[in-house]
Amino acid sequence: MINKSFYSVLLLLSAVVFGACHSTDATRKPLAQRQQPQSPQVETVNADGIRRITIHDLEELRTGGKVFIVDVRTQAMYDEGHVPGAVLIPSNEVATRIKEFPRDKTIVTYCS
């Protein structure tokens, strides 16, 4: 008797959870049509202590000549496409090529 009640409650709970996961709000506009509220920029502090920047920040640094962009992917991936001005230094070579990194610029690395 208890097992039947338990399984009935479990089935009902599962139906509610899955129903909520797959529900849609017909009144909501698609993401591209929604107007995003402008909020003040808040810098997130990441656990590794490394600052992340936006593509807009990168472009500003790049046009101002204040950045050294390092692509740490493989040669094949770099050849498929890369950020303009990026220098290819695969991640397994960074330690041996550290002298190539300028000390007077912001260093930005990317891998995808």
C-alpha positions as protocol buffer text, in pm:
chain_id: "A"
residue {
  index: 1
  type: MET
  ca { x: 0 y: 0 z: 0 }
}
residue {
  index: 2
  type: ILE
  ca { x: 278 y: 242 z: 96 }
}
residue {
  index: 3
  type: ASN
  ca { x: 470 y: 153 z: -220 }
}
residue {
  index: 4
  type: LYS
  ca { x: 168 y: 237 z: -440 }
}
residue {
  index: 5
  type: SER
  ca { x: 129 y: 574 z: -267 }
}
residue {
  index: 6
  type: PHE
  ca { x: 500 y: 645 z: -292 }
}
residue {
  index: 7
  type: TYR
  ca { x: 512 y: 562 z: -662 }
}
residue {
  index: 8
  type: SER
  ca { x: 197 y: 764 z: -730 }
}
residue {
  index: 9
  type: VAL
  ca { x: 345 y: 1071 z: -562 }
}
residue {
  index: 10
  type: LEU
  ca { x: 676 y: 1017 z: -740 }
}
residue {
  index: 11
  type: LEU
  ca { x: 499 y: 989 z: -1076 }
}
residue {
  index: 12
  type: LEU
  ca { x: 296 y: 1303 z: -1010 }
}
residue {
  index: 13
  type: LEU
  ca { x: 605 y: 1496 z: -902 }
}
residue {
  index: 14
  type: SER
  ca { x: 796 y: 1379 z: -1212 }
}
residue {
  index: 15
  type: ALA
  ca { x: 510 y: 1492 z: -1436 }
}
residue {
  index: 16
  type: VAL
  ca { x: 509 y: 1837 z: -1275 }
}
residue {
  index: 17
  type: VAL
  ca { x: 887 y: 1876 z: -1304 }
}
residue {
  index: 18
  type: PHE
  ca { x: 905 y: 1762 z: -1667 }
}
residue {
  index: 19
  type: GLY
  ca { x: 600 y: 1969 z: -1756 }
}
residue {
  index: 20
  type: ALA
  ca { x: 763 y: 2280 z: -1610 }
}
residue {
  index: 21
  type: CYS
  ca { x: 1088 y: 2212 z: -1795 }
}
residue {
  index: 22
  type: HIS
  ca { x: 914 y: 2196 z: -2130 }
}
residue {
  index: 23
  type: SER
  ca { x: 661 y: 2472 z: -2080 }
}
residue {
  index: 24
  type: THR
  ca { x: 673 y: 2786 z: -2290 }
}
residue {
  index: 25
  type: ASP
  ca { x: 540 y: 3130 z: -2229 }
}
residue {
  index: 26
  type: ALA
  ca { x: 350 y: 3231 z: -2542 }
}
residue {
  index: 27
  type: THR
  ca { x: 353 y: 3597 z: -2438 }
}
residue {
  index: 28
  type: ARG
  ca { x: 733 y: 3620 z: -2439 }
}
residue {
  index: 29
  type: LYS
  ca { x: 907 y: 3760 z: -2744 }
}
residue {
  index: 30
  type: PRO
  ca { x: 1199 y: 3576 z: -2901 }
}
residue {
  index: 31
  type: LEU
  ca { x: 1533 y: 3670 z: -2746 }
}
residue {
  index: 32
  type: ALA
  ca { x: 1639 y: 3871 z: -3053 }
}
residue {
  index: 33
  type: GLN
  ca { x: 1326 y: 4088 z: -3024 }
}
residue {
  index: 34
  type: ARG
  ca { x: 1349 y: 4155 z: -2653 }
}
residue {
  index: 35
  type: GLN
  ca { x: 1493 y: 4484 z: -2544 }
}
residue {
  index: 36
  type: GLN
  ca { x: 1770 y: 4422 z: -2298 }
}
residue {
  index: 37
  type: PRO
  ca { x: 1777 y: 4660 z: -2002 }
}
residue {
  index: 38
  type: GLN
  ca { x: 2094 y: 4860 z: -1971 }
}
residue {
  index: 39
  type: SER
  ca { x: 2261 y: 4789 z: -1642 }
}
residue {
  index: 40
  type: PRO
  ca { x: 2587 y: 4924 z: -1507 }
}
residue {
  index: 41
  type: GLN
  ca { x: 2893 y: 4717 z: -1588 }
}
residue {
  index: 42
  type: VAL
  ca { x: 2987 y: 4501 z: -1294 }
}
residue {
  index: 43
  type: GLU
  ca { x: 3319 y: 4325 z: -1314 }
}
residue {
  index: 44
  type: THR
  ca { x: 3294 y: 3961 z: -1214 }
}
residue {
  index: 45
  type: VAL
  ca { x: 3572 y: 3824 z: -999 }
}
residue {
  index: 46
  type: ASN
  ca { x: 3652 y: 3473 z: -1118 }
}
residue {
  index: 47
  type: ALA
  ca { x: 3786 y: 3199 z: -894 }
}
residue {
  index: 48
  type: ASP
  ca { x: 4113 y: 3190 z: -1087 }
}
residue {
  index: 49
  type: GLY
  ca { x: 4162 y: 3566 z: -1044 }
}
residue {
  index: 50
  type: ILE
  ca { x: 4197 y: 3620 z: -1420 }
}
residue {
  index: 51
  type: ARG
  ca { x: 4001 y: 3908 z: -1564 }
}
residue {
  index: 52
  type: ARG
  ca { x: 3768 y: 3838 z: -1858 }
}
residue {
  index: 53
  type: ILE
  ca { x: 3696 y: 4103 z: -2120 }
}
residue {
  index: 54
  type: THR
  ca { x: 3423 y: 4150 z: -2376 }
}
residue {
  index: 55
  type: ILE
  ca { x: 3475 y: 4162 z: -2751 }
}
residue {
  index: 56
  type: HIS
  ca { x: 3410 y: 4537 z: -2730 }
}
residue {
  index: 57
  type: ASP
  ca { x: 3685 y: 4578 z: -2469 }
}
residue {
  index: 58
  type: LEU
  ca { x: 3922 y: 4378 z: -2689 }
}
residue {
  index: 59
  type: GLU
  ca { x: 3845 y: 4589 z: -2994 }
}
residue {
  index: 60
  type: GLU
  ca { x: 3908 y: 4907 z: -2796 }
}
residue {
  index: 61
  type: LEU
  ca { x: 4242 y: 4776 z: -2670 }
}
residue {
  index: 62
  type: ARG
  ca { x: 4335 y: 4647 z: -3017 }
}
residue {
  index: 63
  type: THR
  ca { x: 4264 y: 4974 z: -3199 }
}
residue {
  index: 64
  type: GLY
  ca { x: 4456 y: 5161 z: -2929 }
}
residue {
  index: 65
  type: GLY
  ca { x: 4759 y: 4933 z: -2968 }
}
residue {
  index: 66
  type: LYS
  ca { x: 4741 y: 4843 z: -2599 }
}
residue {
  index: 67
  type: VAL
  ca { x: 4704 y: 4466 z: -2631 }
}
residue {
  index: 68
  type: PHE
  ca { x: 4903 y: 4157 z: -2724 }
}
residue {
  index: 69
  type: ILE
  ca { x: 4659 y: 3892 z: -2844 }
}
residue {
  index: 70
  type: VAL
  ca { x: 4769 y: 3530 z: -2815 }
}
residue {
  index: 71
  type: ASP
  ca { x: 4590 y: 3245 z: -2987 }
}
residue {
  index: 72
  type: VAL
  ca { x: 4680 y: 2933 z: -2788 }
}
residue {
  index: 73
  type: ARG
  ca { x: 4514 y: 2684 z: -3024 }
}
residue {
  index: 74
  type: THR
  ca { x: 4685 y: 2459 z: -3278 }
}
residue {
  index: 75
  type: GLN
  ca { x: 4827 y: 2576 z: -3610 }
}
residue {
  index: 76
  type: ALA
  ca { x: 4542 y: 2409 z: -3801 }
}
residue {
  index: 77
  type: MET
  ca { x: 4277 y: 2586 z: -3594 }
}
residue {
  index: 78
  type: TYR
  ca { x: 4461 y: 2919 z: -3628 }
}
residue {
  index: 79
  type: ASP
  ca { x: 4474 y: 2874 z: -4006 }
}
residue {
  index: 80
  type: GLU
  ca { x: 4096 y: 2823 z: -4015 }
}
residue {
  index: 81
  type: GLY
  ca { x: 4046 y: 3167 z: -3864 }
}
residue {
  index: 82
  type: HIS
  ca { x: 4176 y: 3390 z: -3588 }
}
residue {
  index: 83
  type: VAL
  ca { x: 4140 y: 3733 z: -3431 }
}
residue {
  index: 84
  type: PRO
  ca { x: 4312 y: 3999 z: -3644 }
}
residue {
  index: 85
  type: GLY
  ca { x: 4658 y: 4070 z: -3506 }
}
residue {
  index: 86
  type: ALA
  ca { x: 4668 y: 3756 z: -3292 }
}
residue {
  index: 87
  type: VAL
  ca { x: 4998 y: 3574 z: -3250 }
}
residue {
  index: 88
  type: LEU
  ca { x: 4991 y: 3196 z: -3254 }
}
residue {
  index: 89
  type: ILE
  ca { x: 5157 y: 3047 z: -2946 }
}
residue {
  index: 90
  type: PRO
  ca { x: 5006 y: 2703 z: -2882 }
}
residue {
  index: 91
  type: SER
  ca { x: 4929 y: 2639 z: -2517 }
}
residue {
  index: 92
  type: ASN
  ca { x: 5200 y: 2375 z: -2487 }
}
residue {
  index: 93
  type: GLU
  ca { x: 5461 y: 2632 z: -2602 }
}
residue {
  index: 94
  type: VAL
  ca { x: 5366 y: 2927 z: -2379 }
}
residue {
  index: 95
  type: ALA
  ca { x: 5621 y: 2849 z: -2107 }
}
residue {
  index: 96
  type: THR
  ca { x: 5909 y: 2820 z: -2354 }
}
residue {
  index: 97
  type: ARG
  ca { x: 5808 y: 3134 z: -2548 }
}
residue {
  index: 98
  type: ILE
  ca { x: 5728 y: 3357 z: -2251 }
}
residue {
  index: 99
  type: LYS
  ca { x: 5995 y: 3610 z: -2355 }
}
residue {
  index: 100
  type: GLU
  ca { x: 5782 y: 3697 z: -2659 }
}
residue {
  index: 101
  type: PHE
  ca { x: 5514 y: 3845 z: -2432 }
}
residue {
  index: 102
  type: PRO
  ca { x: 5552 y: 4223 z: -2395 }
}
residue {
  index: 103
  type: ARG
  ca { x: 5551 y: 4370 z: -2047 }
}
residue {
  index: 104
  type: ASP
  ca { x: 5394 y: 4702 z: -2147 }
}
residue {
  index: 105
  type: LYS
  ca { x: 5067 y: 4569 z: -2295 }
}
residue {
  index: 106
  type: THR
  ca { x: 4761 y: 4387 z: -2175 }
}
residue {
  index: 107
  type: ILE
  ca { x: 4794 y: 4021 z: -2272 }
}
residue {
  index: 108
  type: VAL
  ca { x: 4478 y: 3855 z: -2399 }
}
residue {
  index: 109
  type: THR
  ca { x: 4471 y: 3484 z: -2470 }
}
residue {
  index: 110
  type: TYR
  ca { x: 4195 y: 3286 z: -2633 }
}
residue {
  index: 111
  type: CYS
  ca { x: 4137 y: 2925 z: -2730 }
}
residue {
  index: 112
  type: SER
  ca { x: 3804 y: 2908 z: -2906 }
}
